[in-house]
Amino acid sequence: MRCLTPDKNVYNFKNVTVTTSNRIIVNLPKPIVKSGKYNLPTTIYTIFVSCLNNNLNKSEKFNVQTYKRYYEIQNLIPFTEYKLKFTLSNFYFDQLSINPFESKVIPIKTNSSKLNAPENISVLGLTPPIAVVHWMPLKKVYCVAVTYEVH
């Protein structure tokens, strides 16, 4: 078992970079050998990505699996705070009934980009100082609250 699984250690993200408004690059840690000079089996990283949608009180969650220590998470929503967490395991974790090693949860915000303007705006003038304004909700909803001012 010693040569099949990495040392139980605190594994966390080495570096997380927001490159554009919809992409995050993560560098995952290399597993540490318990003792001796042998090679560990291929490491499986599972990255959990989530954000809470304040407008709809729903959360958006997905996960990805990779064998590489460098990974790009793409197609994210701009101007949104995501929570990232990963687990580190390999083939023998299941065979030996060992729980994967988990990282701490880190929050990261995608870069701001131009917010989408509301669509299908209609204005109904009721009296000279009063008007009613209606618009369609955004097609791609941000996970942070977005408010509009009417002038």
Beta strands, then each sheet from edge to edge (+ up, - down):
strand 1: 15-20
strand 2: 23-27
strand 3: 43-53
strand 4: 58-66
strand 5: 70-73
strand 6: 81-90
strand 7: 101-102
strand 8: 106-109
strand 9: 119-127
strand 10: 130-136
sheet 1: 1+ 2- 5+
sheet 2: 4+ 3- 6+ 7-
sheet 3: 4+ 3- 6+ 8-
sheet 4: 9+ 10-
end
